[in-house]
Amino acid sequence: MKTPLLLTGATGLMGQLLVEALGRERPEQPIVCITRTEERHQQLQALHPQLTFLKGDTAIASSWDAAFAQHPPETIIHLVQLRQVPTLLASLQRAQLTPRLIIIGTTGVYSRYNQYSQEYREAEAVLQQYAGSYCLFRPTMIYGSPRDKNLHKLIRFCDRYGRFPVFGSGQCLLQPVHAGDLAQALLTAYLNPEIQGAYDLSGGSIVSFLELLALVEKLLGKPVQPLKIPYNLGVWSATLLESVLGRRSPVRREQILRLQEDKAYSHAAATAAFGYQPRSLEVGLAQEVELLRATRLIQASGKT
């Protein structure tokens, strides 16, 4: 019997896409998924015939300990949270296991404003000391599914209201990556154990925020007006809303601050190492708009 692949985050956006890809490429491979709830289990089992589920929380060491005792893995793909890496490695050390690790991180590690940047850097530093083989992917903003919380919402807002707030100049650079390209990179890394090290995985296009809105306008086929809001006013308003509404605030101070820093990162190292070739933003957004129209979440082309 094959040694199982241990997967976290299977019920999330990336996890579902990866399970689907593994179902096509490795349907005979046993996969053990650690999940907190039974939500989406039935949907996932339709994508891959060899799934086993363990109930657990990967933020807690005992969940890892129990998983390793029952299913010592050859490879772990951890999609949930980079900050859990120290907990994962401590459990592996107790179990005296050194499986190959494929970890999803974030380019948020480079941010001056992300509240977790320091913890991301500390987790990466711990990972660099791992005795086994590992591969760390740092994606930029992920889009391409109704389950993404970024461009999907932006497109729907623009379609509904014909405008979108722009805090500051709108000239900060973005390089979103399509979820499908990230899933393909994960699959490639899993199938090719010689791929090791850390890679930034960005999308195929670099655009400013204003250029992004212009592209959405083009693809929707209807006007999208940028609503310029002075940066300091935006920061002040978001701070006030957070203090009053807490988690219910529609915008967070950190979001406004991060809109002032460029988030474009080269993926040249990944291209050289394993042929990573992400789609352009226009192609990816056109696919997302088509999906939104097919599911009637936005209006058909040309309607206002």
C-alpha positions, 0 to 999 in steps of 0.5 A: 500500500502506498504511503499516504499524502497528508493534506491540510486545507482540502476544503479551501479554494486551493485545496479543492483545486489541488484534490481535483488535479490529483484526482486526474493525475494520481487517482490511486494515491491515498490522501489523508486530509485533516479538516476541522469540520465535515463540510465539503467532504462529499464534494471532495470525495467526488473529485478523488477516490482515495480520500480519508478524513481526519478531524483536527485543527492544524493549529494544535499540536495534538492534531498533528501528533494523532495524524502522524501516529495513524498515517505516517506520511511521505509528503505533507502539503500544508495549505492552511497557514504559514504561521503553523509551521513551527507547530508542524515541525515540532510534532514531526520532531517528536514523531521522528519523521522527516517527510517532504514538505510543500508549504503555501506561504505568502508574499505578505512576508515582505509587507511593511503593513501586514500585521503578521509579517514578522510571524511569517518571517519567523515561520520561514526561518524555522522552516529553513532549519528543517532537516528534510526536503521542503518547497515553499511557495509564496503566492501574491493575491489569489483570484479566479473563483467565486470563493476568492475574497478579492477580485471576485468581490471587486468585479461584482461591486463594479458591475453593480455600482459602476464605480469603485473607491480608490484610496490615494493615487491608485498607482500602486502595483499589483500582480494577482495570481490565478488559483488554477496556476497556483494549483498547477504549481503545487501539483508540479512540485508534488510530482517532482521531488527534486523541486526544492527551496522557496519561490515567489508565485505571482501572476502573468501581468503587473498593473496599477490599481487604476489599470486593474479597474480599466481592465474590469471596465473593458471586460464588463463592457460598461463604465467603471468610475474610480472614486478617488479618496485622499489617503489620509482620509481613508486611513482615518475613516477605516480606523474609526470604522474598525473602532466602532464596528470591529470585525464588521467594518467593511474596510480595515486600516491595514487594507488602506495602508497596504494599498500604498505599497507595490505588491509585484514580485518576480516569478523568474526563479519558479519559471527557471526551476519548473517552467512556471508560466502563469496566465495574463491578468486579462485572460484570467479576469475574462475567465472569471467574468465569464464564470460570474455571468454563467452563474448569474452573479453579474449581468450579461454582457452589454446590460446596465 
